[in-house]
Amino acid sequence: MILYVNACVRRDSRTKRLAECLLEKLDEPFTEVRLENIVFPVSNEAFLTKRDELIEAEDFSNPAFSLAKQFAAADKIVIAAPYWDLSFPAALKQYFEHINVRGITFTYTPEGIPKGLCRAKQVYYVMTAGGDYTPEEFGFGYVKALAQGYYGIEDVRLFQAVGLDIEGADAEEILQKSMESIRQM
Ligand SMILES: Cc1cc2nc3c(=O)[nH]c(=O)nc-3n(C[C@H](O)[C@H](O)[C@H](O)COP(=O)(O)O)c2cc1C
């Protein structure tokens, strides 16, 4: 089962179009987690204390761990996120904070090195950007570091279409080219 983590917001999202093209190419059943529909709990002290108690007791039956368990059990993960302020929408960071649970998505070795507990072999990261200046370190690069360093998922791939909002750019043509490269994959 593919887990489709959708951080797109706009109804006519170009990122969503690219992601749907990829899902069609992968041609497997998928479950969508639409981040704009999720109200994440405030990570205040009471929340963290309760969460730590449950993790310490390895009591993962609490619904607070449902998203983490779903992520850990997925065969493949597709993340769709527009490029926002050199990174991705804050809802995606909230999602990562929520699913990074020791004992579900990762654990630590006795030396303190994270060891992945996720089943997935691939993460596909789909992104579109308005401009052509799209350094990777705070967006795709961050997700890749998490996937490889925490979740134990080595194969992390980027699909993107950039420069869509530049004056005079033919956004549709750029998108079509990206979708074609996905279909040819
Ligand atoms: C809040 C916000 C921040 C953005 N920040 C950037 C940015 O830092 N760099 C950039 O090239 N485009 C930026 N953009 C433009 C979007 O990346 C671009 O329009 C993208 O294609 C939107 O994806 P969507 O069609 O899936 O919503 C930003 C757009 C929004 C709404």
The ligand as a Gaussian input file, in Angstrom:
#p B3LYP/6-31G(d) Opt

LIG

0 1
 C        3.324000      30.764000       1.206000
 C        4.061000      30.587000      -0.103000
 C        5.444000      30.618000      -0.101000
 C        6.149000      30.430000      -1.299000
 N        7.518000      30.446000      -1.274000
 C        8.207000      30.250000      -2.422000
 C        9.638000      30.210000      -2.413000
 O       10.304000      30.369000      -1.392000
 N       10.271000      30.022000      -3.596000
 C        9.596000      29.832000      -4.776000
 O       10.236000      29.630000      -5.811000
 N        8.229000      29.840000      -4.794000
 C        7.540000      30.041000      -3.665000
 N        6.159000      30.056000      -3.671000
 C        5.452000      29.755000      -4.954000
 C        5.035000      28.290000      -5.023000
 O        6.133000      27.442000      -4.770000
 C        4.499000      27.909000      -6.390000
 O        3.461000      28.768000      -6.801000
 C        4.033000      26.454000      -6.398000
 O        3.894000      25.975000      -7.717000
 C        2.704000      26.311000      -5.652000
 O        2.310000      24.980000      -5.696000
 P        0.770000      24.569000      -5.876000
 O        0.328000      24.979000      -7.275000
 O        0.806000      23.090000      -5.691000
 O       -0.005000      25.278000      -4.807000
 C        5.444000      30.229000      -2.505000
 C        4.037000      30.216000      -2.494000
 C        3.354000      30.401000      -1.308000
 C        1.836000      30.370000      -1.306000

